[in-house]
Amino acid sequence: MVVLLWFTAVFGAVPLVACLLWWWNDIWYGLVMATRRLTKGGTKLPPGHMGLPIFGETFTFFWYFKFLRRPEDYINFKRHKYGDGIGMYKTHLFGKPSVIMCTPAATKYVFRADESFKLEFPNVEILGNNSILSVHGKAHMRMKSFISRSANQPDALRRIAQAIQPRIISALESWAQRGNINSYNQVKKVTLENIGMYFASIESGATLDRIAGYYATLVKGLRSYPLNVPGTTYYGALQCRKMIIAIFKEELKKRKMETNRPINDVLDELMNLKDEDGSRLTDIEVLDTIIGILLASFETTSLTTTWAIYYLAKYPKVLQKLRDENMTLKNEKQGQLVTSEEILKLKYTTKVVDETIRMANVAGYVFRRATKDVTYEGYTIPKGWNVILWLRYLHTDATNFDDPMCFNPDRWDAPMAPRTLQVFGGGSRFCAGNMLARLQIALFLHYLSTGYKWKLVNPDAKINYLPHPKPEDGVKITIEKL
Ligand code: HEM
């Protein structure tokens, strides 16, 4: 009898505890909202599952992104279970209760409602409190217009186009000499050399290599669980931030000691930038800003360029059309460098670049925090919760794009459905380097397509989706001159 009771207690308790844990956050936040309803009313949470204590849906997210490698099914499952509805689901991810928004209308609503939803990067201390991604209001507008002016507007693009071509040309030549390369590593190298030179005059060599290594860990830390304990990704990222700060601090010190130093790069411009009261930025503001710009531009551009190499190898007809268009320009130029205007005017190349950016989805989701209780379509997004705009789902949902996983630049001949393409975000936080990114990728494709042929070493390589989508082998290719 005692044994029977013991068995019943143990085997009854285990499933009960498991269920309790599985629904822990749903129960907890359900109770919180029920209490608030008594005083405020109208606090219906969106459908969804909030999962385990502390970890929330982290394991489910990993399950789809890391193990099944079917990231879209994370949302598809929610759509199937809770209904297509308005594309809004409650969850608990990256350490916080959150609402996922994954339709064109819902994401647009959040992007536009600036006052109600503030950009809040999950692990902002990795970026620094003064980075453009961390500041708001006037400070944000000042930084935004500075970055756009120095990196994204026609004058800047013209200068950058001239500055970066020699490195692209020589990088490609060295790839062909080696014959066999890892595209991601090599594209990262040339991209960092280019932006490192343009933004902070850092020559290629040991320092740049160290920066590249630190950035790789920093990027991983941005979306990691914020556990500051040696051995965790988050801890590693914070250490790397310290190393990068030390490198740039040394550079600032050197520059400050030079008298009458001319303005040579974006770092010099930043050091001379004044706010509305005429005061210069503090050192830490300069450092956080330059680190933020490099972060926003380096990984995004390198990865998207890597994806272009991958897709063009898989779609030879697209490559041929791209090559034909670029050959015409090459022949016209007779060995001279092309200009930003010339390259950005190429119609098919522009479509290839846009299609690559859509499919690469390197900014798969972006974060906001609700600054007050917001009601959208009858559901409440409580103050303090994260709002995750699941941009990649917009770009891979067949409702928005026909045959969305097919690399088809010609789809851009027809106007796309409104708000379905949000690769560069939206609202006041719209990417400050969208034209620079397009320019860099287009210039790279110009020299690649007109001078080289290449093949994927592992055409069936699996795709990793965390921290960003990338073929597992880094897109290894064999490459030779045409
Ligand atoms: C394919 C390449 C790129 C993609 C897909 C991309 C995507 C994005 C997205 C989605 C955002 C919005 C983030 C948010 O709303 O939370 C953003 C912001 C930003 N991007 Fe890009 N980006 C790319 C390249 C670049 C480059 C080359 C630069 C260089 C200047 C840059 C600078 C920035 C900055 C400074 C912001 C913050 C804007 C703000 O907070 O107002 N990006 N980017």
Boltz pocket constraint, residues with backbone or C-beta under 6 A from the ligand:
constraints:
  - pocket:
      binder: B
      contacts: [[A, 119], [A, 132], [A, 133], [A, 140], [A, 144], [A, 147], [A, 151], [A, 292], [A, 293], [A, 296], [A, 297], [A, 298], [A, 300], [A, 301], [A, 304], [A, 357], [A, 362], [A, 363], [A, 366], [A, 367], [A, 422], [A, 423], [A, 424], [A, 425], [A, 426], [A, 428], [A, 429], [A, 430], [A, 431], [A, 432], [A, 433], [A, 434], [A, 436], [A, 437]]
      max_distance: 6.0
